[in-house]
């Protein structure tokens, strides 16, 4: 069971990517009328969450429920994926089917946040990651089980860099 996700290219509505709860991803070049299977994701994986890098939309990232969480990158609009240099250790734990989210900074394709039980950030395209939440410290840190990351309208990475997190504790 479960639902997949569809994301449209930020400036070209003919291009879209989609993902599933069964390790699959697809891409469309005609607004979603037809879909082609993407390559490079591991067979037998679980839930895949997918998103465009808004400032570099040929770049697509996927958070995949395999090996307790692995981040993949496409540089050809979601047609094929490779594993990033590194992924945060066990960021999905054993529950990537339930909490799995990925966000890319609208102003920088190399700044990515992934979440499952806790949140992790990279500012160098996945070479290194830092943990930015610890559920055991809630309410001084974000609650566990992340489901959504949304930039506020007008996010510019400078005067407006507010991001909202949706998790089992609320927003």
Secondary structure, 3 states (H helix, E strand, C coil): CCCCEEEECCCCCCCEEEECCCCCEEEECCCCCCCEECECCCCCCCCEEEEECCCCCCCEEEEECCCCCEEEEECCCCCECEECCCCCCCCCCCCCCCCCEEEECCCCCCCEEEECCCEEEECCCCCCCEECCCHHHCCCCCCCCEEEEEECCCCCCCCCCCEEEEECCEC
